[in-house]
Amino acid sequence: MAVNGQVVILPMMYLALSYDHRLIDGKEAVTFLVTMKDLLEDPARLLLDI
């Protein structure tokens, strides 16, 4: 990744979700993934419930 104009190696994790479009709307699935990403990036939010 580029950080302050420098190429820096950072840890990355891939997160995927598979679901049946007949049962779950895509918008809700994406909202769930965004929420999971935010909680994994800042676990204090999960512990403090904010």
mmCIF entry with sequence, helices, sheets and N, C-alpha, C, O atoms, coordinates in Angstrom:
data_MODEL
# 
_entry.id   MODEL 
# 
_entity.id                         1 
_entity.type                       polymer 
_entity.pdbx_number_of_molecules   1 
# 
_entity_poly.entity_id                      1 
_entity_poly.type                           'polypeptide(L)' 
_entity_poly.nstd_linkage                   no 
_entity_poly.nstd_monomer                   no 
_entity_poly.pdbx_seq_one_letter_code       MAVNGQVVILPMMYLALSYDHRLIDGKEAVTFLVTMKDLLEDPARLLLDI 
_entity_poly.pdbx_seq_one_letter_code_can   MAVNGQVVILPMMYLALSYDHRLIDGKEAVTFLVTMKDLLEDPARLLLDI 
_entity_poly.pdbx_strand_id                 A 
# 
loop_
_entity_poly_seq.entity_id 
_entity_poly_seq.num 
_entity_poly_seq.mon_id 
_entity_poly_seq.hetero 
1 1  MET n 
1 2  ALA n 
1 3  VAL n 
1 4  ASN n 
1 5  GLY n 
1 6  GLN n 
1 7  VAL n 
1 8  VAL n 
1 9  ILE n 
1 10 LEU n 
1 11 PRO n 
1 12 MET n 
1 13 MET n 
1 14 TYR n 
1 15 LEU n 
1 16 ALA n 
1 17 LEU n 
1 18 SER n 
1 19 TYR n 
1 20 ASP n 
1 21 HIS n 
1 22 ARG n 
1 23 LEU n 
1 24 ILE n 
1 25 ASP n 
1 26 GLY n 
1 27 LYS n 
1 28 GLU n 
1 29 ALA n 
1 30 VAL n 
1 31 THR n 
1 32 PHE n 
1 33 LEU n 
1 34 VAL n 
1 35 THR n 
1 36 MET n 
1 37 LYS n 
1 38 ASP n 
1 39 LEU n 
1 40 LEU n 
1 41 GLU n 
1 42 ASP n 
1 43 PRO n 
1 44 ALA n 
1 45 ARG n 
1 46 LEU n 
1 47 LEU n 
1 48 LEU n 
1 49 ASP n 
1 50 ILE n 
# 
_struct_asym.id          A 
_struct_asym.entity_id   1 
# 
loop_
_struct_conf.conf_type_id 
_struct_conf.id 
_struct_conf.pdbx_PDB_helix_id 
_struct_conf.beg_label_comp_id 
_struct_conf.beg_label_asym_id 
_struct_conf.beg_label_seq_id 
_struct_conf.pdbx_beg_PDB_ins_code 
_struct_conf.end_label_comp_id 
_struct_conf.end_label_asym_id 
_struct_conf.end_label_seq_id 
_struct_conf.pdbx_end_PDB_ins_code 
_struct_conf.beg_auth_comp_id 
_struct_conf.beg_auth_asym_id 
_struct_conf.beg_auth_seq_id 
_struct_conf.end_auth_comp_id 
_struct_conf.end_auth_asym_id 
_struct_conf.end_auth_seq_id 
_struct_conf.pdbx_PDB_helix_class 
_struct_conf.details 
_struct_conf.pdbx_PDB_helix_length 
HELX_P HELX_P1 AA1 GLY A 26 ? GLU A 41 ? GLY A 26 GLU A 41 1 ? 16 
HELX_P HELX_P2 AA2 PRO A 43 ? LEU A 48 ? PRO A 43 LEU A 48 1 ? 6  
# 
_struct_conf_type.id          HELX_P 
_struct_conf_type.criteria    ? 
_struct_conf_type.reference   ? 
# 
_struct_sheet.id               AA1 
_struct_sheet.type             ? 
_struct_sheet.number_strands   2 
_struct_sheet.details          ? 
# 
_struct_sheet_order.sheet_id     AA1 
_struct_sheet_order.range_id_1   1 
_struct_sheet_order.range_id_2   2 
_struct_sheet_order.offset       ? 
_struct_sheet_order.sense        anti-parallel 
# 
loop_
_struct_sheet_range.sheet_id 
_struct_sheet_range.id 
_struct_sheet_range.beg_label_comp_id 
_struct_sheet_range.beg_label_asym_id 
_struct_sheet_range.beg_label_seq_id 
_struct_sheet_range.pdbx_beg_PDB_ins_code 
_struct_sheet_range.end_label_comp_id 
_struct_sheet_range.end_label_asym_id 
_struct_sheet_range.end_label_seq_id 
_struct_sheet_range.pdbx_end_PDB_ins_code 
_struct_sheet_range.beg_auth_comp_id 
_struct_sheet_range.beg_auth_asym_id 
_struct_sheet_range.beg_auth_seq_id 
_struct_sheet_range.end_auth_comp_id 
_struct_sheet_range.end_auth_asym_id 
_struct_sheet_range.end_auth_seq_id 
AA1 1 ALA A 2 ? VAL A 3 ? ALA A 2 VAL A 3 
AA1 2 GLN A 6 ? VAL A 7 ? GLN A 6 VAL A 7 
# 
loop_
_atom_site.group_PDB 
_atom_site.id 
_atom_site.type_symbol 
_atom_site.label_atom_id 
_atom_site.label_alt_id 
_atom_site.label_comp_id 
_atom_site.label_asym_id 
_atom_site.label_entity_id 
_atom_site.label_seq_id 
_atom_site.pdbx_PDB_ins_code 
_atom_site.Cartn_x 
_atom_site.Cartn_y 
_atom_site.Cartn_z 
_atom_site.occupancy 
_atom_site.B_iso_or_equiv 
_atom_site.pdbx_formal_charge 
_atom_site.auth_seq_id 
_atom_site.auth_comp_id 
_atom_site.auth_asym_id 
_atom_site.auth_atom_id 
_atom_site.pdbx_PDB_model_num 
ATOM 1   N N  . MET A 1 1  ? 0.834   -1.170  0.000  1.00 0.00 ? 1  MET A N  1 
ATOM 2   C CA . MET A 1 1  ? 0.000   0.000   0.000  1.00 0.00 ? 1  MET A CA 1 
ATOM 3   C C  . MET A 1 1  ? 0.882   1.236   0.000  1.00 0.00 ? 1  MET A C  1 
ATOM 4   O O  . MET A 1 1  ? 2.031   1.194   0.438  1.00 0.00 ? 1  MET A O  1 
ATOM 5   N N  . ALA A 1 2  ? 0.339   2.326   -0.489 1.00 0.00 ? 2  ALA A N  1 
ATOM 6   C CA . ALA A 1 2  ? 1.047   3.595   -0.476 1.00 0.00 ? 2  ALA A CA 1 
ATOM 7   C C  . ALA A 1 2  ? 0.694   4.352   0.797  1.00 0.00 ? 2  ALA A C  1 
ATOM 8   O O  . ALA A 1 2  ? -0.480  4.594   1.079  1.00 0.00 ? 2  ALA A O  1 
ATOM 9   N N  . VAL A 1 3  ? 1.714   4.723   1.562  1.00 0.00 ? 3  VAL A N  1 
ATOM 10  C CA . VAL A 1 3  ? 1.535   5.502   2.783  1.00 0.00 ? 3  VAL A CA 1 
ATOM 11  C C  . VAL A 1 3  ? 2.513   6.667   2.721  1.00 0.00 ? 3  VAL A C  1 
ATOM 12  O O  . VAL A 1 3  ? 3.728   6.467   2.698  1.00 0.00 ? 3  VAL A O  1 
ATOM 13  N N  . ASN A 1 4  ? 1.986   7.868   2.696  1.00 0.00 ? 4  ASN A N  1 
ATOM 14  C CA . ASN A 1 4  ? 2.807   9.087   2.623  1.00 0.00 ? 4  ASN A CA 1 
ATOM 15  C C  . ASN A 1 4  ? 3.782   9.046   1.447  1.00 0.00 ? 4  ASN A C  1 
ATOM 16  O O  . ASN A 1 4  ? 4.936   9.455   1.580  1.00 0.00 ? 4  ASN A O  1 
ATOM 17  N N  . GLY A 1 5  ? 3.325   8.559   0.311  1.00 0.00 ? 5  GLY A N  1 
ATOM 18  C CA . GLY A 1 5  ? 4.150   8.521   -0.890 1.00 0.00 ? 5  GLY A CA 1 
ATOM 19  C C  . GLY A 1 5  ? 5.162   7.389   -0.921 1.00 0.00 ? 5  GLY A C  1 
ATOM 20  O O  . GLY A 1 5  ? 5.963   7.313   -1.852 1.00 0.00 ? 5  GLY A O  1 
ATOM 21  N N  . GLN A 1 6  ? 5.147   6.516   0.061  1.00 0.00 ? 6  GLN A N  1 
ATOM 22  C CA . GLN A 1 6  ? 6.068   5.380   0.126  1.00 0.00 ? 6  GLN A CA 1 
ATOM 23  C C  . GLN A 1 6  ? 5.293   4.088   -0.027 1.00 0.00 ? 6  GLN A C  1 
ATOM 24  O O  . GLN A 1 6  ? 4.147   3.985   0.409  1.00 0.00 ? 6  GLN A O  1 
ATOM 25  N N  . VAL A 1 7  ? 5.921   3.101   -0.648 1.00 0.00 ? 7  VAL A N  1 
ATOM 26  C CA . VAL A 1 7  ? 5.312   1.781   -0.736 1.00 0.00 ? 7  VAL A CA 1 
ATOM 27  C C  . VAL A 1 7  ? 5.645   1.034   0.547  1.00 0.00 ? 7  VAL A C  1 
ATOM 28  O O  . VAL A 1 7  ? 6.816   0.830   0.868  1.00 0.00 ? 7  VAL A O  1 
ATOM 29  N N  . VAL A 1 8  ? 4.606   0.623   1.285  1.00 0.00 ? 8  VAL A N  1 
ATOM 30  C CA . VAL A 1 8  ? 4.778   -0.023  2.581  1.00 0.00 ? 8  VAL A CA 1 
ATOM 31  C C  . VAL A 1 8  ? 4.032   -1.359  2.564  1.00 0.00 ? 8  VAL A C  1 
ATOM 32  O O  . VAL A 1 8  ? 2.911   -1.451  2.065  1.00 0.00 ? 8  VAL A O  1 
ATOM 33  N N  . ILE A 1 9  ? 4.666   -2.380  3.113  1.00 0.00 ? 9  ILE A N  1 
ATOM 34  C CA . ILE A 1 9  ? 4.015   -3.684  3.228  1.00 0.00 ? 9  ILE A CA 1 
ATOM 35  C C  . ILE A 1 9  ? 3.189   -3.682  4.513  1.00 0.00 ? 9  ILE A C  1 
ATOM 36  O O  . ILE A 1 9  ? 3.724   -3.484  5.603  1.00 0.00 ? 9  ILE A O  1 
ATOM 37  N N  . LEU A 1 10 ? 1.887   -3.903  4.376  1.00 0.00 ? 10 LEU A N  1 
ATOM 38  C CA . LEU A 1 10 ? 0.976   -3.923  5.513  1.00 0.00 ? 10 LEU A CA 1 
ATOM 39  C C  . LEU A 1 10 ? 0.224   -5.245  5.542  1.00 0.00 ? 10 LEU A C  1 
ATOM 40  O O  . LEU A 1 10 ? -0.020  -5.841  4.492  1.00 0.00 ? 10 LEU A O  1 
ATOM 41  N N  . PRO A 1 11 ? -0.146  -5.710  6.731  1.00 0.00 ? 11 PRO A N  1 
ATOM 42  C CA . PRO A 1 11 ? -0.941  -6.943  6.792  1.00 0.00 ? 11 PRO A CA 1 
ATOM 43  C C  . PRO A 1 11 ? -2.334  -6.713  6.222  1.00 0.00 ? 11 PRO A C  1 
ATOM 44  O O  . PRO A 1 11 ? -2.949  -5.675  6.463  1.00 0.00 ? 11 PRO A O  1 
ATOM 45  N N  . MET A 1 12 ? -2.821  -7.680  5.473  1.00 0.00 ? 12 MET A N  1 
ATOM 46  C CA . MET A 1 12 ? -4.160  -7.577  4.886  1.00 0.00 ? 12 MET A CA 1 
ATOM 47  C C  . MET A 1 12 ? -4.900  -8.888  5.114  1.00 0.00 ? 12 MET A C  1 
ATOM 48  O O  . MET A 1 12 ? -4.296  -9.959  5.179  1.00 0.00 ? 12 MET A O  1 
ATOM 49  N N  . MET A 1 13 ? -6.187  -8.784  5.231  1.00 0.00 ? 13 MET A N  1 
ATOM 50  C CA . MET A 1 13 ? -7.032  -9.969  5.387  1.00 0.00 ? 13 MET A CA 1 
ATOM 51  C C  . MET A 1 13 ? -8.180  -9.835  4.412  1.00 0.00 ? 13 MET A C  1 
ATOM 52  O O  . MET A 1 13 ? -8.798  -8.776  4.312  1.00 0.00 ? 13 MET A O  1 
ATOM 53  N N  . TYR A 1 14 ? -8.462  -10.886 3.707  1.00 0.00 ? 14 TYR A N  1 
ATOM 54  C CA . TYR A 1 14 ? -9.576  -10.884 2.774  1.00 0.00 ? 14 TYR A CA 1 
ATOM 55  C C  . TYR A 1 14 ? -10.801 -11.461 3.469  1.00 0.00 ? 14 TYR A C  1 
ATOM 56  O O  . TYR A 1 14 ? -10.716 -12.471 4.167  1.00 0.00 ? 14 TYR A O  1 
ATOM 57  N N  . LEU A 1 15 ? -11.927 -10.813 3.271  1.00 0.00 ? 15 LEU A N  1 
ATOM 58  C CA . LEU A 1 15 ? -13.176 -11.238 3.882  1.00 0.00 ? 15 LEU A CA 1 
ATOM 59  C C  . LEU A 1 15 ? -14.220 -11.374 2.785  1.00 0.00 ? 15 LEU A C  1 
ATOM 60  O O  . LEU A 1 15 ? -14.460 -10.432 2.030  1.00 0.00 ? 15 LEU A O  1 
ATOM 61  N N  . ALA A 1 16 ? -14.827 -12.525 2.697  1.00 0.00 ? 16 ALA A N  1 
ATOM 62  C CA . ALA A 1 16 ? -15.836 -12.764 1.665  1.00 0.00 ? 16 ALA A CA 1 
ATOM 63  C C  . ALA A 1 16 ? -17.100 -13.311 2.324  1.00 0.00 ? 16 ALA A C  1 
ATOM 64  O O  . ALA A 1 16 ? -17.054 -13.938 3.383  1.00 0.00 ? 16 ALA A O  1 
ATOM 65  N N  . LEU A 1 17 ? -18.203 -13.060 1.680  1.00 0.00 ? 17 LEU A N  1 
ATOM 66  C CA . LEU A 1 17 ? -19.491 -13.542 2.171  1.00 0.00 ? 17 LEU A CA 1 
ATOM 67  C C  . LEU A 1 17 ? -20.252 -14.133 1.002  1.00 0.00 ? 17 LEU A C  1 
ATOM 68  O O  . LEU A 1 17 ? -20.376 -13.516 -0.056 1.00 0.00 ? 17 LEU A O  1 
ATOM 69  N N  . SER A 1 18 ? -20.747 -15.306 1.203  1.00 0.00 ? 18 SER A N  1 
ATOM 70  C CA . SER A 1 18 ? -21.574 -15.902 0.165  1.00 0.00 ? 18 SER A CA 1 
ATOM 71  C C  . SER A 1 18 ? -22.977 -16.067 0.731  1.00 0.00 ? 18 SER A C  1 
ATOM 72  O O  . SER A 1 18 ? -23.156 -16.470 1.881  1.00 0.00 ? 18 SER A O  1 
ATOM 73  N N  . TYR A 1 19 ? -23.964 -15.752 -0.092 1.00 0.00 ? 19 TYR A N  1 
ATOM 74  C CA . TYR A 1 19 ? -25.340 -15.787 0.377  1.00 0.00 ? 19 TYR A CA 1 
ATOM 75  C C  . TYR A 1 19 ? -26.257 -16.064 -0.799 1.00 0.00 ? 19 TYR A C  1 
ATOM 76  O O  . TYR A 1 19 ? -25.866 -15.916 -1.957 1.00 0.00 ? 19 TYR A O  1 
ATOM 77  N N  . ASP A 1 20 ? -27.459 -16.459 -0.496 1.00 0.00 ? 20 ASP A N  1 
ATOM 78  C CA . ASP A 1 20 ? -28.460 -16.773 -1.513 1.00 0.00 ? 20 ASP A CA 1 
ATOM 79  C C  . ASP A 1 20 ? -29.281 -15.513 -1.786 1.00 0.00 ? 20 ASP A C  1 
ATOM 80  O O  . ASP A 1 20 ? -29.980 -15.014 -0.904 1.00 0.00 ? 20 ASP A O  1 
ATOM 81  N N  . HIS A 1 21 ? -29.189 -15.008 -3.003 1.00 0.00 ? 21 HIS A N  1 
ATOM 82  C CA . HIS A 1 21 ? -29.910 -13.782 -3.361 1.00 0.00 ? 21 HIS A CA 1 
ATOM 83  C C  . HIS A 1 21 ? -31.427 -13.944 -3.265 1.00 0.00 ? 21 HIS A C  1 
ATOM 84  O O  . HIS A 1 21 ? -32.153 -12.952 -3.198 1.00 0.00 ? 21 HIS A O  1 
ATOM 85  N N  . ARG A 1 22 ? -31.896 -15.158 -3.259 1.00 0.00 ? 22 ARG A N  1 
ATOM 86  C CA . ARG A 1 22 ? -33.342 -15.361 -3.126 1.00 0.00 ? 22 ARG A CA 1 
ATOM 87  C C  . ARG A 1 22 ? -33.807 -15.091 -1.705 1.00 0.00 ? 22 ARG A C  1 
ATOM 88  O O  . ARG A 1 22 ? -34.978 -14.783 -1.484 1.00 0.00 ? 22 ARG A O  1 
ATOM 89  N N  . LEU A 1 23 ? -32.896 -15.204 -0.736 1.00 0.00 ? 23 LEU A N  1 
ATOM 90  C CA . LEU A 1 23 ? -33.265 -15.023 0.670  1.00 0.00 ? 23 LEU A CA 1 
ATOM 91  C C  . LEU A 1 23 ? -32.789 -13.695 1.255  1.00 0.00 ? 23 LEU A C  1 
ATOM 92  O O  . LEU A 1 23 ? -33.461 -13.111 2.105  1.00 0.00 ? 23 LEU A O  1 
ATOM 93  N N  . ILE A 1 24 ? -31.632 -13.222 0.800  1.00 0.00 ? 24 ILE A N  1 
ATOM 94  C CA . ILE A 1 24 ? -31.030 -12.029 1.388  1.00 0.00 ? 24 ILE A CA 1 
ATOM 95  C C  . ILE A 1 24 ? -30.785 -10.997 0.294  1.00 0.00 ? 24 ILE A C  1 
ATOM 96  O O  . ILE A 1 24 ? -30.238 -11.310 -0.764 1.00 0.00 ? 24 ILE A O  1 
ATOM 97  N N  . ASP A 1 25 ? -31.201 -9.759  0.568  1.00 0.00 ? 25 ASP A N  1 
ATOM 98  C CA . ASP A 1 25 ? -30.957 -8.674  -0.361 1.00 0.00 ? 25 ASP A CA 1 
ATOM 99  C C  . ASP A 1 25 ? -29.474 -8.303  -0.324 1.00 0.00 ? 25 ASP A C  1 
ATOM 100 O O  . ASP A 1 25 ? -28.868 -8.310  0.748  1.00 0.00 ? 25 ASP A O  1 
ATOM 101 N N  . GLY A 1 26 ? -28.888 -7.983  -1.461 1.00 0.00 ? 26 GLY A N  1 
ATOM 102 C CA . GLY A 1 26 ? -27.468 -7.652  -1.551 1.00 0.00 ? 26 GLY A CA 1 
ATOM 103 C C  . GLY A 1 26 ? -27.080 -6.466  -0.700 1.00 0.00 ? 26 GLY A C  1 
ATOM 104 O O  . GLY A 1 26 ? -25.974 -6.430  -0.160 1.00 0.00 ? 26 GLY A O  1 
ATOM 105 N N  . LYS A 1 27 ? -27.969 -5.490  -0.566 1.00 0.00 ? 27 LYS A N  1 
ATOM 106 C CA . LYS A 1 27 ? -27.671 -4.301  0.233  1.00 0.00 ? 27 LYS A CA 1 
ATOM 107 C C  . LYS A 1 27 ? -27.419 -4.668  1.688  1.00 0.00 ? 27 LYS A C  1 
ATOM 108 O O  . LYS A 1 27 ? -26.494 -4.143  2.309  1.00 0.00 ? 27 LYS A O  1 
ATOM 109 N N  . GLU A 1 28 ? -28.232 -5.563  2.238  1.00 0.00 ? 28 GLU A N  1 
ATOM 110 C CA . GLU A 1 28 ? -28.032 -5.973  3.628  1.00 0.00 ? 28 GLU A CA 1 
ATOM 111 C C  . GLU A 1 28 ? -26.748 -6.764  3.803  1.00 0.00 ? 28 GLU A C  1 
ATOM 112 O O  . GLU A 1 28 ? -26.081 -6.641  4.830  1.00 0.00 ? 28 GLU A O  1 
ATOM 113 N N  . ALA A 1 29 ? -26.391 -7.576  2.813  1.00 0.00 ? 29 ALA A N  1 
ATOM 114 C CA . ALA A 1 29 ? -25.155 -8.344  2.887  1.00 0.00 ? 29 ALA A CA 1 
ATOM 115 C C  . ALA A 1 29 ? -23.943 -7.414  2.874  1.00 0.00 ? 29 ALA A C  1 
ATOM 116 O O  . ALA A 1 29 ? -22.993 -7.622  3.628  1.00 0.00 ? 29 ALA A O  1 
ATOM 117 N N  . VAL A 1 30 ? -23.973 -6.392  2.021  1.00 0.00 ? 30 VAL A N  1 
ATOM 118 C CA . VAL A 1 30 ? -22.861 -5.445  1.959  1.00 0.00 ? 30 VAL A CA 1 
ATOM 119 C C  . VAL A 1 30 ? -22.787 -4.638  3.251  1.00 0.00 ? 30 VAL A C  1 
ATOM 120 O O  . VAL A 1 30 ? -21.692 -4.376  3.749  1.00 0.00 ? 30 VAL A O  1 
ATOM 121 N N  . THR A 1 31 ? -23.921 -4.244  3.795  1.00 0.00 ? 31 THR A N  1 
ATOM 122 C CA . THR A 1 31 ? -23.934 -3.517  5.064  1.00 0.00 ? 31 THR A CA 1 
ATOM 123 C C  . THR A 1 31 ? -23.307 -4.361  6.171  1.00 0.00 ? 31 THR A C  1 
ATOM 124 O O  . THR A 1 31 ? -22.549 -3.845  6.992  1.00 0.00 ? 31 THR A O  1 
ATOM 125 N N  . PHE A 1 32 ? -23.622 -5.658  6.196  1.00 0.00 ? 32 PHE A N  1 
ATOM 126 C CA . PHE A 1 32 ? -23.031 -6.568  7.172  1.00 0.00 ? 32 PHE A CA 1 
ATOM 127 C C  . PHE A 1 32 ? -21.516 -6.629  6.998  1.00 0.00 ? 32 PHE A C  1 
ATOM 128 O O  . PHE A 1 32 ? -20.782 -6.561  7.984  1.00 0.00 ? 32 PHE A O  1 
ATOM 129 N N  . LEU A 1 33 ? -21.034 -6.757  5.757  1.00 0.00 ? 33 LEU A N  1 
ATOM 130 C CA . LEU A 1 33 ? -19.594 -6.829  5.521  1.00 0.00 ? 33 LEU A CA 1 
ATOM 131 C C  . LEU A 1 33 ? -18.888 -5.539  5.934  1.00 0.00 ? 33 LEU A C  1 
ATOM 132 O O  . LEU A 1 33 ? -17.797 -5.591  6.503  1.00 0.00 ? 33 LEU A O  1 
ATOM 133 N N  . VAL A 1 34 ? -19.486 -4.400  5.661  1.00 0.00 ? 34 VAL A N  1 
ATOM 134 C CA . VAL A 1 34 ? -18.884 -3.121  6.056  1.00 0.00 ? 34 VAL A CA 1 
ATOM 135 C C  . VAL A 1 34 ? -18.809 -3.026  7.574  1.00 0.00 ? 34 VAL A C  1 
ATOM 136 O O  . VAL A 1 34 ? -17.804 -2.569  8.116  1.00 0.00 ? 34 VAL A O  1 
ATOM 137 N N  . THR A 1 35 ? -19.853 -3.450  8.257  1.00 0.00 ? 35 THR A N  1 
ATOM 138 C CA . THR A 1 35 ? -19.856 -3.441  9.721  1.00 0.00 ? 35 THR A CA 1 
ATOM 139 C C  . THR A 1 35 ? -18.766 -4.359  10.268 1.00 0.00 ? 35 THR A C  1 
ATOM 140 O O  . THR A 1 35 ? -18.052 -3.989  11.200 1.00 0.00 ? 35 THR A O  1 
ATOM 141 N N  . MET A 1 36 ? -18.639 -5.550  9.694  1.00 0.00 ? 36 MET A N  1 
ATOM 142 C CA . MET A 1 36 ? -17.599 -6.490  10.129 1.00 0.00 ? 36 MET A CA 1 
ATOM 143 C C  . MET A 1 36 ? -16.213 -5.895  9.905  1.00 0.00 ? 36 MET A C  1 
ATOM 144 O O  . MET A 1 36 ? -15.342 -6.014  10.767 1.00 0.00 ? 36 MET A O  1 
ATOM 145 N N  . LYS A 1 37 ? -15.999 -5.260  8.760  1.00 0.00 ? 37 LYS A N  1 
ATOM 146 C CA . LYS A 1 37 ? -14.707 -4.643  8.458  1.00 0.00 ? 37 LYS A CA 1 
ATOM 147 C C  . LYS A 1 37 ? -14.376 -3.567  9.483  1.00 0.00 ? 37 LYS A C  1 
ATOM 148 O O  . LYS A 1 37 ? -13.252 -3.504  9.981  1.00 0.00 ? 37 LYS A O  1 
ATOM 149 N N  . ASP A 1 38 ? -15.350 -2.723  9.798  1.00 0.00 ? 38 ASP A N  1 
ATOM 150 C CA . ASP A 1 38 ? -15.133 -1.657  10.771 1.00 0.00 ? 38 ASP A CA 1 
ATOM 151 C C  . ASP A 1 38 ? -14.793 -2.220  12.148 1.00 0.00 ? 38 ASP A C  1 
ATOM 152 O O  . ASP A 1 38 ? -13.906 -1.702  12.826 1.00 0.00 ? 38 ASP A O  1 
ATOM 153 N N  . LEU A 1 39 ? -15.485 -3.269  12.564 1.00 0.00 ? 39 LEU A N  1 
ATOM 154 C CA . LEU A 1 39 ? -15.228 -3.863  13.878 1.00 0.00 ? 39 LEU A CA 1 
ATOM 155 C C  . LEU A 1 39 ? -13.877 -4.555  13.925 1.00 0.00 ? 39 LEU A C  1 
ATOM 156 O O  . LEU A 1 39 ? -13.201 -4.509  14.953 1.00 0.00 ? 39 LEU A O  1 
ATOM 157 N N  . LEU A 1 40 ? -13.468 -5.195  12.839 1.00 0.00 ? 40 LEU A N  1 
ATOM 158 C CA . LEU A 1 40 ? -12.161 -5.852  12.814 1.00 0.00 ? 40 LEU A CA 1 
ATOM 159 C C  . LEU A 1 40 ? -11.025 -4.835  12.784 1.00 0.00 ? 40 LEU A C  1 
ATOM 160 O O  . LEU A 1 40 ? -9.957  -5.081  13.344 1.00 0.00 ? 40 LEU A O  1 
ATOM 161 N N  . GLU A 1 41 ? -11.248 -3.692  12.132 1.00 0.00 ? 41 GLU A N  1 
ATOM 162 C CA . GLU A 1 41 ? -10.215 -2.664  12.073 1.00 0.00 ? 41 GLU A CA 1 
ATOM 163 C C  . GLU A 1 41 ? -10.074 -1.922  13.401 1.00 0.00 ? 41 GLU A C  1 
ATOM 164 O O  . GLU A 1 41 ? -8.992  -1.425  13.711 1.00 0.00 ? 41 GLU A O  1 
ATOM 165 N N  . ASP A 1 42 ? -11.137 -1.838  14.182 1.00 0.00 ? 42 ASP A N  1 
ATOM 166 C CA . ASP A 1 42 ? -11.092 -1.129  15.468 1.00 0.00 ? 42 ASP A CA 1 
ATOM 167 C C  . ASP A 1 42 ? -11.856 -1.951  16.509 1.00 0.00 ? 42 ASP A C  1 
ATOM 168 O O  . ASP A 1 42 ? -13.017 -1.662  16.796 1.00 0.00 ? 42 ASP A O  1 
ATOM 169 N N  . PRO A 1 43 ? -11.204 -2.979  17.078 1.00 0.00 ? 43 PRO A N  1 
ATOM 170 C CA . PRO A 1 43 ? -11.893 -3.861  18.033 1.00 0.00 ? 43 PRO A CA 1 
ATOM 171 C C  . PRO A 1 43 ? -12.378 -3.152  19.299 1.00 0.00 ? 43 PRO A C  1 
ATOM 172 O O  . PRO A 1 43 ? -13.263 -3.662  19.986 1.00 0.00 ? 43 PRO A O  1 
ATOM 173 N N  . ALA A 1 44 ? -11.816 -1.993  19.617 1.00 0.00 ? 44 ALA A N  1 
ATOM 174 C CA . ALA A 1 44 ? -12.283 -1.268  20.798 1.00 0.00 ? 44 ALA A CA 1 
ATOM 175 C C  . ALA A 1 44 ? -13.736 -0.875  20.646 1.00 0.00 ? 44 ALA A C  1 
ATOM 176 O O  . ALA A 1 44 ? -14.471 -0.828  21.633 1.00 0.00 ? 44 ALA A O  1 
ATOM 177 N N  . ARG A 1 45 ? -14.169 -0.589  19.409 1.00 0.00 ? 45 ARG A N  1 
ATOM 178 C CA . ARG A 1 45 ? -15.581 -0.248  19.188 1.00 0.00 ? 45 ARG A CA 1 
ATOM 179 C C  . ARG A 1 45 ? -16.483 -1.417  19.566 1.00 0.00 ? 45 ARG A C  1 
ATOM 180 O O  . ARG A 1 45 ? -17.580 -1.216  20.087 1.00 0.00 ? 45 ARG A O  1 
ATOM 181 N N  . LEU A 1 46 ? -16.025 -2.631  19.308 1.00 0.00 ? 46 LEU A N  1 
ATOM 182 C CA . LEU A 1 46 ? -16.811 -3.813  19.656 1.00 0.00 ? 46 LEU A CA 1 
ATOM 183 C C  . LEU A 1 46 ? -16.886 -3.974  21.172 1.00 0.00 ? 46 LEU A C  1 
ATOM 184 O O  . LEU A 1 46 ? -17.945 -4.271  21.725 1.00 0.00 ? 46 LEU A O  1 
ATOM 185 N N  . LEU A 1 47 ? -15.750 -3.774  21.833 1.00 0.00 ? 47 LEU A N  1 
ATOM 186 C CA . LEU A 1 47 ? -15.717 -3.921  23.289 1.00 0.00 ? 47 LEU A CA 1 
ATOM 187 C C  . LEU A 1 47 ? -16.505 -2.826  23.994 1.00 0.00 ? 47 LEU A C  1 
ATOM 188 O O  . LEU A 1 47 ? -17.133 -3.078  25.022 1.00 0.00 ? 47 LEU A O  1 
ATOM 189 N N  . LEU A 1 48 ? -16.476 -1.613  23.450 1.00 0.00 ? 48 LEU A N  1 
ATOM 190 C CA . LEU A 1 48 ? -17.180 -0.498  24.068 1.00 0.00 ? 48 LEU A CA 1 
ATOM 191 C C  . LEU A 1 48 ? -18.608 -0.349  23.567 1.00 0.00 ? 48 LEU A C  1 
ATOM 192 O O  . LEU A 1 48 ? -19.361 0.481   24.076 1.00 0.00 ? 48 LEU A O  1 
ATOM 193 N N  . ASP A 1 49 ? -18.987 -1.147  22.572 1.00 0.00 ? 49 ASP A N  1 
ATOM 194 C CA . ASP A 1 49 ? -20.325 -1.144  22.004 1.00 0.00 ? 49 ASP A CA 1 
ATOM 195 C C  . ASP A 1 49 ? -20.715 0.228   21.462 1.00 0.00 ? 49 ASP A C  1 
ATOM 196 O O  . ASP A 1 49 ? -21.795 0.743   21.753 1.00 0.00 ? 49 ASP A O  1 
ATOM 197 N N  . ILE A 1 50 ? -19.804 0.818   20.659 1.00 0.00 ? 50 ILE A N  1 
ATOM 198 C CA . ILE A 1 50 ? -20.114 2.113   20.025 1.00 0.00 ? 50 ILE A CA 1 
ATOM 199 C C  . ILE A 1 50 ? -20.100 1.990   18.519 1.00 0.00 ? 50 ILE A C  1 
ATOM 200 O O  . ILE A 1 50 ? -20.337 2.973   17.817 1.00 0.00 ? 50 ILE A O  1 
# 
